[in-house]
Amino acid sequence: MNLRTVLFHFIFLFGFACGSGDESQTSQPVDQPPNVIYVLADDLGIGDVNTFNPEGKILTPHLDRMAAQGMKFTDAHTTSGVCTPTRYGILTGRYNWRSPLKQGVLTGKDPALIPNSRTTVASLLQNQGYHTAFIGKWHLGWNWTLKPGVDNSGTGWNEGDFEAIDFSGPVTNNPNDLGFDYAYGHPSSLDIAPYVYVENGRVTAVPDTVTVNDGKYSWWRKGPTGSDFDHYDVTPNFFRRSSQYIKERAQSGKPFFLYLALPSPHTPILPEPAWQDKSGLNPYADFVMMVDDYMGQLLNTLQEAGIEDNTLVIFTSDNGCAPAAKIEELVAKSHYPSYIYRGHKADIYEGGHRVPFIARWPHKIAAGSVNDQLVCTTDLMATLADLSGYQLQSNEGEDSYSMLPLFNADADNGSHRESVIHHSMNGSFAIRKGDWKLIMAPGSGGWSYPRPEDPVSETLPQIQLYNLAQDPGEENNLQDQHTEVVAELKSLLTKYILEGRSTPGPKQQNDPIDFEWKQISFIE
């Protein structure tokens, strides 16, 4: 631990705590590292949480309470408009497009995206004395045992693509190999086969049937399914297991890190019977309310276990709301999943990557505080490194900035980070600095109009520039009026790409090392 870190921890743990005027916090030992719980919702829009959208029609009292007890971040972003890339960034502190995955998402049979040699938030904390656990949706690939001599060329999108997998064999390059002491989850989204649980590198029930659902909201692709895998019970199951894990670790006296990656409210949209029709909107809204209620139960578990005061809980989403939620139905009833922002999941527009983000840490984060600084989900690694007293190496967390100083709402923290780079489903880039956002594509780069394949995209300006302070809906393209801003942001984006990092430090290599960044049109 360097001198700066030592001084910061002294100020944070003593000065910050004492300065809040709450006598009850003196019962917490200042040298006890906090537990950390990171809850990642799936396809939840910023406008779907009431505290971020006061005019929203979905009731989320428990997340609202969490924000009232902690800090909400109004300008928080994922690294991508879709699942896999964002999850890569969260666990590595590195932009997803630096990895071999330059666009799209993985399937349930793709090999591991994160090499075992790369530091993750889990391996970092594991080395700092934490017990670490993953529960939920993985969607970052792992390596199945394969049957010899069986064709394995299928991509994983179709039912017949899994014949080569020996589900009775070990699963390698799994979460345990990336620093998680305990790992329990399924390989991909709940609408992408195979539908099995893997616990510490072993399938819990070898698939003995094939399931499919073609409901309007509840659909999933046809594929092999384990006997213990009930689509309707996956989200409740993950919350039950997380609560049990919390109770067990509370008795250990050792700090823990829990990464709870929810498969909801992503499709299939499966609210429990008690929540069906509760919203008065549609099943997606019912599902969001169910997730909110389970979050309330999780927070209650912390309180009952007696570790609430020494646990940092972060709640966010991996990208914006998906069209599968039937956004048009919600809008018809005056609910806007992306709030005042344009677009939705998969897009380069704000609705694709601006997400709800709440941090609660009693007595360390002032209740009811609001932070308007630009933050990114890659920032988890540097935050936890700072929190645990670890000095990141030059090839770790290349795009991660510590949020720890931001948790002190009274501190003059200046600018948290210079900029954030956004990425869409089809690999389009954008960069945000201050009020300005430069998009290096003519349309959404995703699923909203104008899509990359829409003929109109060929007639539009090939770049877009928006002032989000004046135009949060990204309606007025100013690229021809502020050429100096375009040049500045384009230069900064190019610099960050070619240097392999956006944090201070020596130049790093992107993956794979032979990838030609000149394939990207704006790099000369």
N, C-alpha and C positions, 0 to 999 in steps of 0.2 A: 504494500500500500504506500503510495507516494505521499509527500507532505501535504499537497493540495487536498487529497482525498481525506487524510486524517483531519485536517482543519475543517473541511466541509462537514464531516460526520460529527465533529465536536459541536460545530455551530448548529447543525440540523437537529441533533438529538438533545442537546442541552438548551441552546438559545431559543430555537424555534418552539420547542415544547413548553419552556417556561414562559415564553412571551405570549402564549395564548390565554393565560389567566385561568385555566381550568385545573383546579386542585386535584381532581381525580386522576390525572395522568401521572402523578408522581408514583403511583403504585406500579407502573410499568418499568421494569429494569431497562435502562437506556442502552445497555450493552447486549441486549437480546435481539438478534436479527428478526425482522418481521417475517411472518408467513406471507406468501404471495399466491393469489388465485387470479388467473387470467381466463375470463369467460369470453369465448368468441361465438357470437351468433352467426347464422348463415343466411345471407340474403335479406337482412333486416335494414330497411331504409331509415335514414335520419329522421324522416317525418313520421315514422311509425312509433316513436317513443315520445310520449306527450310532453315531457319536459323540454324537448327540442322543438316541438311543434305545438304550441298552446292551442291552436285551432284544430288539431288532429282529432279524429273521431274514435281512435282506438285508445282504450283506457289501459294505462300501464302504471298503476299506483306504486308498485314495488320498486321499479326502476326510477320512478320519480322520487321516491323516498330515499333511494340510494344516492341520487344526485343532491337531494336536500341535505344529506348527511356528509357529503363530500364535495367533489369538484367536477363540473361538467366542462368539456372542451368543445367549443362551438366550431372550431376550424380543424377538425381531425380527419385524416385521410388514410386510406389503405394504399398500398403500392400499385394495386391493379383493380380493374372492375370485375374480376372473377376470382374463383376460389383458390386454386392451387398456388398461383403466384403470390397472393397475399399471405398465405400460410408459410410459404418459403421465407418471405421477408420478416414475418413475425419471429420465427425461430432462429434466423441467422443474422438479423440486423443488416441485411444486404438486399439491394433491389433485385427483384426476381429476374429481370431481363439480363442480369449478369450471369445467370445460370444457363444451362443448355436449353431451358424452356423459354423460347422467345415469343411465344404466343399461345393462346388456348389453355387447356387444363389437361391433367392426366386422367386416365381411366382407372378402373379397379385392378388391372393386371400390369400396369406399367411398372418398371423397375424404380428403385429409389432415386429420387432427384437430389437429395442432400448426401454427399459423401460422408462416410464415417470420420474422415479426417477434419471436417469443418466444425468449428466451435458453434454450439447452439446455446440458447439461453438455458436449456436443461443441463448440458454438460458443464457450463460455467458455474451454475449454482451447485451442481453436484460436487464439483471440486472445491466449492466454498463451504461444504458441510451441510448442504440442504438435502432432504429427501425429495425426490422429484417424481411426479406422476403425470401421465397423459391419459385422459379419458375422453373418448368421443370420435369424431370424424377425422381421419388422418389426411387423406387426399394428397399425399406427397410421395407416393410410390413406396414399394418395398419389393423384395425378391421372393417369389413363390418357389417352392420345390416343383420341379417339372418332371413329368413322366418321360423316360427315354424313348426316343423314336417317334414321338407324337408331334404333329405339326403345331407350332406355337405362333404362327404368323398373324393371327387375328389381333385386331386393335384393342378389343375390350368393349366395344360398343354393342356387340351382337351376342345373342344367346350362345352360339356355337364357338365362341372365341376362348372358352375356358377348358376345353377338353384336355389340354396338355398339363393343366395344373393338378398336382398331387396334394390335395388339401390335408392329407394326413401327415405330410412332411413339415419340417420346420420352415418358418418364414424368417428370412435373414435380411440384414440391412433394414431392420425395423426400428421403432422408436427407442427400444432399449439400447441399441447401438449408437444412439445420438444423445445419450445422457439421461434417459428416463429410467429410474429404478423400477417403476411399475408402469405398464402400458396395457390399456384395454380399449379396443375400438374396432371400427370397421374401415375397410380400405378406401372408400370413396364416398360420393354423395349417396343419399338413400334412394336415388333413382338410377344408379349405375351399379350393375352387378360386378362381382359376386356379393351376395348378401350373407356375410358371415362375420362373427366376432373373432378377433385375434387377441389373445391375452399372453403377453410376454413371449411372443414369437411362436405361438401355437394356436391353430384354429380350435375354437371351443366345441364346435359340432360340425363335422364334415357334412357338406351339403347332401341332402337325401331327397330333395324335391326341387322343382322349378316353379317360381312364382312370377306373376305379372299382374299389373293393375292398370286399367286404362280409364280411370275416372277423370272427370273434368279437372279436379284439383289434386286428386290422390294418386296420380299415375306414377308407375315406375317401370323401367325396362325389364323385359323377360330375362331371367337368369337363375343360376343355381343358388339355393337358399338353405342355410343350416336349420336344423330342427329347433334350435333355441333362438332363432332370429325372427322376431315379430315386428314388422315395420311400425305398427301402431304403438309399440311399447319402447322404441329405441330411445327417444328423448327422455321419457320418464326413467328408463333404466339408467341412463347416464347420470341423471340427477341423483337417483338413489345411491348409486355407487360413489358418487362424489361426496355426498353427505356422510356415507359410511367411512370413506377415506379420511375426511376431516375429523370425525370423531376419534378414529384410531390414532391419527397423528397428534391430536391434541393431548393424548396421554403420553406421548413419547418424549416430550421436552426438547425435541429437535425441530428446527425450522423446516417448513416444507414449501414446495412450489407445485401447484396444481394447474395444469393446462387443460381446461374443460372446453373442448371444441364441439359445439352443438351442431347437429345436422338440421336444425330448424331455425326459422320457419321456411327453409328451402323445401322444394317438392321432394317427396309427396307431402301434401299439406294434410296433416292428420291430427286435428284436435281431438282430445279425449271426449267421450260422450258428455261429460259434465261441462265442457266448454263449447260444445256445438251450439251455434246460433246466439251465443252470449253477446257478441259484438253488435249485432244488428246490421252488419255490413256484408261479410262473406266469410267462408271458412279460413281464408288467410288471416283475417283480422282476429278470428277466434283463436287461431294457432298462436299468434303473437301474444294474446292475452294469457294463454296457457303458459308460454315460456316466461312471461313476466311473473306469474304466480309461482312457478318453480324457482325463479330467482329469489323471490321473497322467502321461500322455504329454505333455500341455501344460506341466505343471510341470517335467518333465525337459527340455523344449525351452528353457525359460528358463535352466536350469542350464547346458546345453550351449552356449547362446549367450553365457554369461558375464554375464548381466544379472539374475540371480536376486536378488541382494542389493539392487538398486535398483529393484525392481518390487513395487508393491502389488497383490496379487491378491485380489479379492473374489468369493466364490461364494455365490449364493442362489437362490431360486425365486420365480416370479411369483405363486404362490398354492399352496394345498394340493393333495393328491392328488385325482384325479378318480374318480368312480364307474366310469369306463371301464376303470380298472385292475383291475376285479373285486375290490373291497375285501373283499367277503364271502369270497372264496376265500383271500385273504391272512389275514384274521382267523381263518378256520377252521384255519390253520396257525400261529396265535399271533403273527402279525405285524400291527402296528397302524400304518398309514401316518400317522395323526394323533397317534400316541403316546398320551398321557393326555388329549388334548383332544377336545372334541366337534365333530362335523361334518367337512366336507371342502370341496373346491373349490366355489365359488359362494356359500358360506354366510357369514353374519355371525358365526357361532360361531368359536372359536379355530382349529379345523381348517381353516377357509377362508383364513385370512390370517397365522397364525403359521408362520414358515418357517425352515428352516436358514439360517444366515448365518455365514460364516467369512471372516476377513480375515487375510492373511499378508503380512508385510513384514519380512524378516529384519533383525535388529539394531535395528529401530524398534518392532516389536511383540514383546513377550516370548513366547517359545515356551510353549505349553501354557496360556496365560492364558484365563480365562473371564470374560465380562462379562454381568451380569444386568440391566443397565439397559434401559429401554424405548427401542427405536430403530425407525426406519421407513425403508423404501426410498426415500422422498423425500429422505432426508438425504444422498444422494450429492452433490447439487449444492453444498450449503454446505461439505461436506467437501473437495471438489475446489477450490472457490474458496479456502478456507483454505489448502489445500496449495500452490496455485499463486500465492498472494499477491494474489488478486482480491477487491475489495470488492463484494459483491452490492448492486445497486440496489434501491430499494423495490418495484419491480415484477418482481423476479427471485427465484425460489426462495422463494415466499411461505410454504411449509410445510416448509422444509428447515433442519435444525440440523446443525452440523458435528460429525462423529464423531471428528475428529482428536484432541481431548484424551482421548477414551476409549481410544485406542490405547496410551496410557501406563497400564499396569495399576496402577502404584504411585502415580499421582497421585490426589489427593482432588478429584474432578471434580464432586461434588455431584450434583444431578439433571440428566440430559442434556436432557430435554424435559419440559414440564409434562404433556403428554397426547398421544394419538394418536387420530385419527378413523378408524373402519373403515367400509367400504361393501360391500354385497353385490351379487349378480347383479341383483336386482330393484330396486336403489337404496335399500335400507334402510340406516339410519345406526346407528352405535354410537360411543361415546366411552370411552376408557380413561384413567383417571388413578389412579396408584398401584395399589392392589390392586383398585380398583373398576372395573367395566365396566357401562355403561348401554347397553342395546339398545332402540332406538325402534321395535320391531316385536314381534309376538306369537310368531314362530317363527324359522325359519332365514334367511328372506329369500333362500333359494337352493334347493338340490336335496335337502337332507336333511329328514327329518321333524322338526317339522311345516312343510311347504312353504306358501308364501303361498296357494296354491289349495286346500289341504286344508281341509275344512269345520271341523275342530277349531280352526283358527286364529281363527275368529270367537268361540269360547268362551273363549279364553285371555286373560290380562291383556295389554293392548296395549303394555306395556313390560316389559323384563326387567332385573334388577339382580343382578350376581353379584360375589362376593368371590373373585377368582381365586387368592389366596394360600391360602384355605381350601377352595375349590371349583373347581379348574382344569377340571373336567369340565362346568362350567356346568349343574349339576343342580338347584340350590336357588335359585329366584327369590326375592330378598329385597326386591322393589320396594315391598311394603306394610309392611315392617318398618323401612326406612331412608328415609323420605320426604325427610329433609334432604339425603341424598346424591343422591337422584334430582333434587331441585331444583337442587342445585349443579352437577351434571354436565349437566343439561338447559340451564341458563343458559350454561355454558361452551361447549357445542356450538353453541348459537344465536349466541353472540358470534363464534365462529370462522367460522361460515357467513356472517353478515351483514357482517363486517369484511373479508372477502375474503382473510384471511391468519390464520395461527396463530402466526407469529413476530412479535416486536416491530417496529413500524413503522407508517407511515401507512396508512389504509384503502385497500383495492384493490377493483377491480370484478370480480365473477364474470362468466362467459360463459354464454349471451349476456346482454347488459346488460339486456334486457327480461324476463329470466326471473323469474317470481314465486315467490320462496322461500316465500311464504305458502301455496303449494300443498302444502308439507310440513306435516303436521298439528300438529307440536309447536311450530311458530313462530307465535306469535300476531300 
